[in-house]
Amino acid sequence: MIHLVVLLSCLGLIQATALPDLTVSNERYTGKVVGGSNAHPSMWRWQASLQYDNWNTGSFAHICGGSLISSLYVMTAAHCILDMQLRFYRVVLGDYDLYKYEGGEQPRSVSRIIMHPGWTGDLVNGNDIALLKLSSPVYGNSYTEIANFPYPDQTLPNGFTCYITGWGLLATGGTTPDILQEAPIPVVEHSVCASPGWWSTAVKKTMVCAGGDGKTSGCQEMV
């Protein structure tokens, strides 16, 4: 299975705010980390958990992952934004087990949502990027740090190992994990991925192809 990822998610292209607590409900809107395994604690320190309070009750559900790109901004997928009501969202950095308080978590409310102007709601058209401005900066420590990205315009070579991370489904129709998952997934060069036997014209230059082994993937799905 080929996993399409927005190019900027690989290229490179948050003082604490009091929130009610770190309660996470069992209701989740999630993607997949099929073929993944438990990540080592503090391995992916830029990993963010985007959470949503569907009923505005203070009980948040994990809906998507994200990456810390500065002390004030998290990058996530545009399809993860269910609406533009800021009060329904929070972001947690430094999380590992969603259902345990481990001391390194930094929750923040969201003060602004910036959608990519080219996002149409159709994944095939690409531009599936949104930026979340945090209510206050997060601080770097042994649980949280800003992501390291390749240089702009850098092309990842064929077979280069990327990792998908998150709390998505472990298998199609399966369960969601409490603990952060990781899975290696190799890059497939554009000329191969855009060939007729693969994804053909559906692949844009603003995307990266990765995967292809039929076992490991990171597809988005709402449950």
Summary of the structure (lengths in Angstrom):
residues: 223
radius of gyration: 16.8
end to end distance: 20.3
largest distance: 52.7
contacts: 681
relative contact order: 0.28
helix: 9%
strand: 33%
